[in-house]
Amino acid sequence: MSVFNPFKAVRPKKEYASQVAALPYDVMNSEEAREKVKDAPYSFIHVDKAEVDLPVDTYLYSDEVYKKAAENLRKLSDDGICIKDDSPCFYIYRQIMGDICQTGIVGCAGVDDYINNVIKKHEFTRADKEEDRIRHVDTCNANTGPIFLAYKRTAAIDSIIDKYTALDPEYDFVSEGNVKNTVWIISDENDCKAVSGGFADIPALYIADGHHRAASAVKVALKRREENPGYTGEEEFNFFLAVAFRAEELKIMDYNRLLKDKNGLSDDELFTKLSDIFDICEKDVAVSPSERHKFGFYCNGKWYELTLKEGLCDENNVLESLDVSVLQKYVISDIFGIDDPRTDKRIDFVGGIRGLGELEKRCKEDIEIAISMFPTSLSELMAIADSGNVMPPKSTWFEPKLLSGLFIHELK
């Protein structure tokens, strides 16, 4: 049984939606963020990355940054850019990018569902990244960025989605990357009960993206429970902002690897080690793997296709047979000596949305080797989460990204 509740969103007035909505904080650095907010006074980047309104040399995790974020969030309401709905609502959020069309329900998931693993995870989090968002949520007194959840679709929720998406939307605009964003409001009490009831019949929700935001929201809730020992469980801090999408509509893109050096190996030594694991074929064009257990390998200005030799992984073990697991075990760790890709500075990652040209570009700048991947499937993600295991870091890249600023969940 999954808890998913309506809430009174703080959100932009219709005429300001496209000016407020912004890509999430973790897909840009401070320099890029400062450039994006030029001539964009209402952009939610002013909240998510408030250092853009402070001197360039400001420490990113200083108290001033979090205080400025809270100030900028309040200003959106004080200036009449954002309003708060009078009654609890659900919101339908549809994104269309190319051939991808994903439709989700915006609501609040339960902290206890996260703790009890009704909300399932597939990756570890880093304490430093958690701490940043804990301070941001706590200081702003709000969940400012939604958690990207997936669920196995049901007829009950589908019927509500179909009913409202046939009506005129509240928001309808195109954002960066030519993504069409459309939002409908579910304010009818009976329809809200039907949506909550539909989720109550779903045994599990899956975090697709936003593990750090989810973990941080939960830790803020636990902190507030300690501060309020008489809490009932119904306070807003017991829930966190999320968008739950029908799993069948989601697309995972490749998440490619960049290696800064050859770990002291000569080219002959490197390719000898690779040939023990893969069949190697030199290619005249960039390699975008066409199926599982195939990899593109770019080195010294040449592309190779690597095909995993039979018998090197247990195909009945979903974690062991993941391409990201195969690559981590046999190549990243065994050959290049990188055992913790979350912290090792010799490895970097590039989402597939940037294309293979980005891999070649980086190899001309600061990287020696690029490896292109076949995307992890959503069924693999769910199977890993159901088994209680976690994937290697940077296993999935979802597009389009959920925009921040369209829905804000206040904690009290």
Helices and strands as residue ranges (DSSP letters): E 4-5, E 10-12, G 14-16, H 17-20, G 25-27, H 30-36, H 45-48, G 50-53, H 63-78, E 82-84, E 90-97, E 100-110, H 111-115, E 119-120, H 127-140, E 142-143, E 147-151, H 155-165, E 171-175, E 179-186, H 189-200, E 205-209, H 211-227, G 236-238, E 239-246, G 247-249, E 252-253, E 255-259, H 267-275, E 278-283, E 294-299, E 302-308, H 323-327, I 328-333, E 347-351, G 352-354, H 356-365, E 369-372, H 378-387, E 397-398, E 409-410
